[in-house]
Amino acid sequence: MPREIIRTDQAPQAIGTYSQAVKSGLTVYLSGQIPLIPETMEMVEGDIETQIRRVFDNLQAVARAAGGELADVAKLNVFLIDLAHFPVVNSVMAEYFSEPYPARAAIGVAELPKNAEVEMDAVMELDG
């Protein structure tokens, strides 16, 4: 099955050797997003809630560029340098997602690119 590379200016450009997302059939693999502002490629300023919102906004932009919405996300991975921030993830996530929620993992990590405090990637399944 041919793969389609997804690209949008509404989300940060790749800062390495990867694509924003890859679509294979009806499945879209969204690369990890950190709280970068797409227009400036600078980290968003603010607290962890502000960073989490920026990450969800970035994921949403890539999902839309692929022909979907965050509601189409089947699996979400959340990477945090401080798992104490997980309740904030839950709170903000409830504003972007409604039931049924996607499957999810939360992983504590030592460090993220550009000293981000949060990164998320996702797998999205589009309707046929």
VOLUMKOL-419085 format. One line per 8 residues: number of its first residue (from 1); their letters; for each residue x, y, z of N, C-alpha, C. Coordinates in pm, whole numbers. Example, Ala and Ser with C-alpha at 12.3 -4.5 7.8 and 13.67 -1.06 7.14 Angstrom:
1> as> 1319 -569 780 1230 -450 780 1320 -330 780 ~ 1285 -225 708 1367 -106 714 1290 3 787
***
This chain:
1> mpreiirt> 84 -117 0 0 0 0 89 124 0 ~ 64 218 -92 148 339 -97 129 426 27 ~ 237 490 66 234 581 181 225 725 131 ~ 154 807 207 142 949 176 205 1028 290 ~ 292 1120 256 355 1205 355 263 1324 380 ~ 235 1350 506 147 1460 546 233 1577 591 ~ 202 1696 539 277 1816 574 181 1934 582 ~ 198 2016 685 119 2137 699 203 2247 762
9> dqapqaig> 176 2371 720 241 2487 782 172 2526 911 ~ 59 2462 943 -16 2493 1065 43 2425 1189 ~ 145 2342 1169 215 2274 1278 365 2296 1256 ~ 444 2278 1362 589 2297 1346 646 2204 1239 ~ 741 2256 1166 810 2175 1066 901 2073 1136 ~ 928 1965 1071 1015 1863 1127 1152 1924 1158 ~ 1206 1891 1274 1338 1942 1312 1442 1830 1304 ~ 1412 1731 1223 1504 1619 1206 1463 1541 1083
17> tysqavks> 1510 1419 1076 1486 1334 961 1357 1254 980 ~ 1244 1324 977 1113 1261 991 1008 1348 924 ~ 890 1293 905 776 1365 850 680 1400 963 ~ 600 1503 944 499 1538 1044 404 1421 1067 ~ 369 1352 959 285 1233 968 300 1153 841 ~ 267 1025 851 267 935 735 133 862 735 ~ 67 867 619 -61 799 603 -39 672 522 ~ -86 561 576 -76 432 509 -216 371 512
25> gltvylsg> -282 370 399 -421 326 396 -504 425 474 ~ -580 375 570 -664 462 653 -599 494 788 ~ -475 449 807 -403 474 932 -303 587 912 ~ -302 679 1006 -209 792 1002 -124 788 1128 ~ 6 791 1108 103 792 1218 153 935 1234 ~ 115 999 1344 153 1138 1370 280 1140 1453 ~ 381 1208 1402 508 1219 1474 491 1298 1602 ~ 587 1279 1691 584 1350 1818 583 1501 1798
33> qiplipet> 502 1566 1879 493 1712 1878 536 1764 2015 ~ 618 1866 2013 654 1938 2134 590 2076 2125 ~ 594 2156 2230 524 2285 2228 594 2395 2150 ~ 617 2369 2023 675 2470 1934 562 2550 1869 ~ 585 2679 1852 492 2765 1780 525 2750 1631 ~ 429 2708 1548 459 2681 1407 521 2799 1332 ~ 472 2919 1357 518 3036 1282 662 3075 1314 ~ 705 3051 1437 839 3096 1478 936 2981 1504
41> memvegdi> 881 2860 1521 960 2743 1558 1031 2764 1691 ~ 976 2850 1775 1025 2872 1910 932 2802 2007 ~ 986 2766 2123 903 2704 2227 803 2805 2280 ~ 683 2761 2305 582 2847 2365 627 2883 2507 ~ 600 3005 2547 633 3046 2683 512 3021 2771 ~ 537 2980 2894 427 2959 2987 444 2832 3066 ~ 342 2804 3145 344 2689 3234 317 2559 3159 ~ 313 2449 3231 294 2318 3169 159 2309 3098
49> etqirrvf> 57 2374 3152 -74 2373 3085 -66 2439 2948 ~ 4 2549 2939 23 2619 2812 98 2530 2714 ~ 200 2459 2763 276 2370 2677 190 2254 2626 ~ 110 2197 2714 23 2085 2676 -78 2129 2570 ~ -137 2246 2588 -232 2299 2489 -165 2317 2353 ~ -43 2369 2353 28 2389 2226 53 2255 2158 ~ 89 2153 2235 112 2020 2178 -17 1966 2116 ~ -130 1977 2188 -257 1932 2131 -295 2012 2007
57> dnlqavar> -271 2143 2008 -299 2224 1889 -215 2178 1770 ~ -89 2146 1795 -1 2099 1689 -48 1964 1635 ~ -82 1872 1725 -134 1742 1681 -263 1759 1601 ~ -349 1848 1647 -475 1872 1578 -452 1923 1436 ~ -356 2013 1419 -325 2067 1286 -277 1957 1192 ~ -192 1868 1242 -143 1758 1158 -257 1660 1127 ~ -340 1630 1227 -454 1541 1205 -545 1597 1096 ~ -573 1726 1101 -659 1789 1000 -593 1786 862
65> aaggelad> -463 1807 857 -393 1802 729 -402 1663 666 ~ -417 1562 750 -427 1423 702 -572 1385 671 ~ -667 1477 694 -806 1448 665 -885 1397 784 ~ -832 1417 904 -901 1369 1024 -912 1477 1130 ~ -946 1433 1247 -958 1519 1365 -899 1443 1483 ~ -879 1510 1593 -831 1441 1712 -927 1330 1755 ~ -1055 1344 1725 -1153 1240 1758 -1122 1108 1688 ~ -1041 1113 1581 -1004 992 1507 -881 923 1564
73> vaklnvfl> -819 982 1667 -699 923 1727 -738 795 1802 ~ -670 686 1766 -694 557 1832 -595 535 1946 ~ -474 591 1933 -370 571 2035 -291 699 2051 ~ -275 741 2175 -200 861 2209 -90 824 2306 ~ 31 868 2277 144 849 2369 184 985 2423 ~ 197 994 2554 234 1118 2622 368 1095 2691 ~ 464 1182 2663 596 1175 2723 613 1300 2810 ~ 641 1279 2937 656 1389 3033 788 1377 3107
81> idlahfpv> 855 1491 3128 977 1484 3208 943 1482 3356 ~ 817 1513 3391 772 1508 3530 630 1450 3532 ~ 618 1325 3575 486 1260 3577 388 1326 3673 ~ 435 1416 3758 344 1492 3844 252 1581 3761 ~ 289 1607 3636 207 1690 3547 95 1612 3481 ~ 86 1481 3508 -14 1400 3440 -157 1446 3466 ~ -193 1491 3587 -329 1542 3607 -362 1662 3516 ~ -262 1743 3485 -284 1856 3393 -310 1804 3253
89> vnsvmaey> -238 1699 3213 -264 1636 3083 -409 1591 3077 ~ -456 1523 3180 -594 1475 3183 -693 1590 3170 ~ -670 1697 3244 -760 1811 3244 -768 1876 3105 ~ -653 1902 3046 -650 1967 2914 -702 1871 2808 ~ -665 1745 2818 -709 1646 2720 -861 1639 2712 ~ -929 1656 2825 -1075 1651 2828 -1138 1764 2747 ~ -1061 1869 2719 -1110 1980 2636 -1093 1950 2487 ~ -1003 1860 2453 -974 1828 2313 -1038 1697 2268
97> fsepypar> -1070 1609 2361 -1125 1478 2330 -1254 1457 2408 ~ -1343 1376 2351 -1461 1332 2425 -1467 1181 2415 ~ -1551 1122 2496 -1563 976 2496 -1620 928 2364 ~ -1577 816 2314 -1478 727 2374 -1336 781 2351 ~ -1260 782 2460 -1123 833 2454 -1032 733 2383 ~ -921 783 2327 -826 690 2265 -752 608 2371 ~ -694 499 2328 -599 428 2413 -483 524 2437 ~ -415 509 2552 -311 607 2585 -203 544 2671
105> aaigvael> -84 595 2656 26 561 2744 87 691 2794 ~ 135 691 2916 207 805 2972 343 755 3016 ~ 446 817 2964 581 769 2988 664 882 3047 ~ 729 856 3159 820 952 3217 956 939 3150 ~ 1011 1050 3108 1140 1050 3038 1235 1149 3105 ~ 1363 1131 3082 1462 1218 3144 1474 1352 3072 ~ 1453 1350 2940 1477 1472 2862 1400 1463 2731 ~ 1360 1579 2678 1292 1588 2549 1362 1693 2464
113> pknaevem> 1340 1690 2332 1404 1789 2244 1373 1932 2288 ~ 1471 2018 2271 1459 2162 2300 1416 2190 2444 ~ 1446 2098 2534 1411 2110 2676 1261 2120 2700 ~ 1181 2064 2610 1036 2062 2628 1004 1978 2752 ~ 891 2009 2815 846 1932 2930 746 1824 2890 ~ 695 1831 2766 595 1736 2720 611 1714 2569 ~ 586 1591 2527 580 1556 2385 471 1452 2370 ~ 401 1455 2258 298 1354 2232 304 1312 2086
121> davmeldg> 277 1183 2063 258 1134 1928 129 1053 1927 ~ 82 1016 1809 -48 951 1800 -58 863 1677 ~ -154 772 1682 -193 691 1568 -342 720 1547 ~ -376 756 1425 -513 794 1393 -569 698 1289 ~ -693 662 1304 -761 574 1208 -875 652 1144 ~ -868 670 1013 -969 746 940 -1084 656 898 ~ -1201 716 880 -1316 641 828 -1293 610 681 ~ -1343 495 639 -1322 451 500 -1409 514 402
***
